[in-house]
Structure formats: C-alpha cells, structure tokens
C-alpha cells in the first residue's frame, strides 16, 4: 500500500486483544474468552488482519481504513479459520466482476465480499477432502509449477520496471506473491478462475501506476481506434477497455495470467 500502513487501521480494542498491549499474558501464553493460545498465534492473527487490509486497499487502488463492522467480519474469518487463500480469491473475484461490469460504485466494505469469501472457503475445504481421498497429485503439481513460472516472469518484469516505474514494480510484486500463494493452496479449477481475477487486478493496478502522460498517450490511441464505431455505447466501452489493457500489456511486457492455455 502506498505511503505505508496507517497505524490506526487496527482498532486499539483489537490490538489489545491480539498484540503486545494485552495485559493478561501468563508464561508465554495469552487468553481469549473461552480458550488459550500461544503468543505466536497472536502474531499470526495480526498478520492475517494486516494481510487482508493490505489486499483490500491494493484492490481498491487507495489506502482504506476498515470499519468496526468490517473488523468484526474479519475476526469471524480468523476464528472460523477461513484460509487466506479463500479471502484472496473472494476479494479478487468481487473486484474483477466490478471492473468487468464497469461498475461506478466502489467496493467500500469487506461486507461486499463476504459471500464470495464464504463460497471460496467452502470450495477449498471440499477440495482438500477430495484431494486426500482421490487425487494422484499430478494436477496440483503441474499447477504449482505453472505458478512458479508466472511468479518468475512477474518478478522479472518488476525488476525491469523498478527504476523507471517503481509503483508498477510494487504492484507486480504484490501480484506475484498472490500467484505464489494461489499455486500452493488452490485447486486447478479454482486456480484458473483466480488467475482470471488477478489478471484484471494486475492490468488495473498497472494502469493506475502509469505516469499521466503515458495514460494520455494510451487513451488517445484507444479513442482513435474506437472512433466512428457503430457499436452500442456498452460495446464501445468494452472495446476501449480491452484495447487499453492491450496497450498496458505491450508497454510493460506483462505476462498473461492463465492456466491450461
């Protein structure tokens, strides 16, 4: 997230329950209502919260302070052991759908994503059960290898862009981290869908990170290409977005995030 994380994003009440502010630590352990956990579990909990916060802000393209209601939802995900892979897949899916629809209403709350997260968590649980019972392992191994290749490509492009376009490089590094996690945790079927969402996120974040003169040049090319088209307004908008994405991909030499192609 640009400019670093505001220190007030995690409410003091939650920091007090999960971080070093908690007063009721005894012999290396910390207490929550109804159960006891090790201190390093508190660190994992805070890391989980911050990972979701950073992902949500990254997908929105701007720093965002989650509301107390959203933190209650976030805490329920942690307590229900919703894996980060399911959260990532759900949030990415919601933002990708919004962009595909050219929806002007921003996603301003985690609540918008709760159904997608729940659906992906259920699919992940079913996937792990099925894999333990029947999977030979060939499919997941192939998917993991493909993701490692994509991660290497993304990191290579990020390195190339680091000097001239550092914000682009940061965005590509974040996407590479998400691809790596997906390749490790998702089924082949879920991976294909998730990479589609990450592709949309990557193109959107890279577009936002371009300099204004670069955006202007691309917009002029796109407008010239769709000018005079007899297609409907919606069709012209879809064509313009596809052309803009193509120009961004060519400018930055971005890989295609897809599996099984």
Buried (B, 14 or more C-beta within 10 A) or exposed (E): BEEEEEEEBBBEEBBEBBBEEBEEEEEEEBEBEEEEBEBEBBEEBBEBBBBBBBBBBBBBBEBBEBBEEBBEBBBEBBEEEBBBBBBBBBBBBBBBBBBEEEEEEEBEBBEBBBEBBBBBBEBBBEBBEEBEEEBEEEBBEEBBEBBBEBBEBBBBBBEBBBEEBEBBBBBBBBBBBBBBBBBEBBBBBBBBBBBBBBBBBBBBBBBEBBEEEBBEBBBEEBEEBBEEEEEEEEEBEBBBBEBBBBBBBEBBEBBEBBBEE
